């Protein structure tokens, strides 16, 4: 049986309800691009909100971590992974959590006790030593010498603020060497397989730690690693999670995995993550910002490595790999089957787009790669040939060269600046790619976003937007079809603000400061670290690359032409600006 089924069955037998995996793009958390842990979608409930499924939950959650995207290619990093977890929301606490972790590892997965070791929280000036966990492990048969006490590593928090608490991590001895008598968490032969977090605190912006209303348990087990351990393989990509995907790549390239590991791992990993992102109900498409930019980087990097393996890029190689992944996972994630056509389209279209320029771009790169790459050249590769800066960096590092990232960012910023100026009419039709009309629509999306918060619900958040010369489209979170009254009052409020002739002001600040100041942003944009925050009156403040009009009176008359469902919990408004 499969690890996901074993895990869920076990916790269901202990009174847990299985909850579905949340989408990879967090519903209402602009501080991260993707869900990075199983607990992330559960934060409101860990903070005290009652969960509709009760107080004992379990699931497998789709997670994406892109901070080490450029490390993919080794034997154990993945950008996408599944995290198994069980939760107590103010129900059981340390004793039961540890007992069940132990039972699952030793009785269901049949891991011998000698191969296990654990850590517990040593304590700090604010929080005491975790005696309860320590004693529990001991009572279950874990030797005292296999219980390490550690400090910072054993206090878990997702980011800077939020629910948190001491944790107890479980390790497996992954080696044929003799098992050392004393467990040393720094010894790499011990690999972490599971983490029980006892979430009983909340940490605020000032670092103050207070007790949460309820004591919770949050556990997380990385599936890929655990499967590799259970199957006794050192390279995750040779476990049953990946094996048949790698086989497809071997068939397409007519090359063996051995000797071509790096490129094959990158292709397998990046296509899998791209499949999950583009199948997500949030409807992400490749672009130059936020999640869309990650998707673009993943696909383009996979293409580059496919080329390295000599795969004919024009063939349907990417579909064959994606289809294998969809076939493997759709039993667990229905959206893969439902959105299969979209996924295959996204991959193919992005491939076609990049394929037009990659060849020339690579030639251009070869021409300039006799010394470190300056910012202007890196920007040229980005702007003209569609090379994400990280791709240029990777190409450069393969030749032992550096890329001037700061120079690239300056150039990028300058380009945005030019787009803005162009849109203000000084260089009409010229450099930027944002026409006057598009600029107007851009500002109108900010007004609409602010208006919906007042007329529909303060919980409305932008989920996406798309602008052409002719119209704007705006997606937002909302649990119901807008009534005629809601539509009318939204339209009226936007027009009221337009008629009031309010200045649109902009301010540069550090990304962190912008978020702290309460500026809204749909995703934390990749570029640059210094962001522009646009404000309109006291009702709209958004982190945004611009460009925008100077005053709302430039917008004319705003009209909603359509309101419809976009995806689960997301509505879409199409609107136009008319001359007054
Ligand atoms: N939040 C913890 C982790 O990510 C346990 O789920 O490891």
Boltz pocket constraint, residues with backbone or C-beta under 6 A from the ligand:
constraints:
  - pocket:
      binder: B
      contacts: [[A, 36], [A, 37], [A, 38], [A, 39], [A, 84], [A, 85], [A, 156], [A, 195], [A, 196], [A, 197], [A, 218], [A, 219], [A, 220], [A, 221]]
      max_distance: 6.0
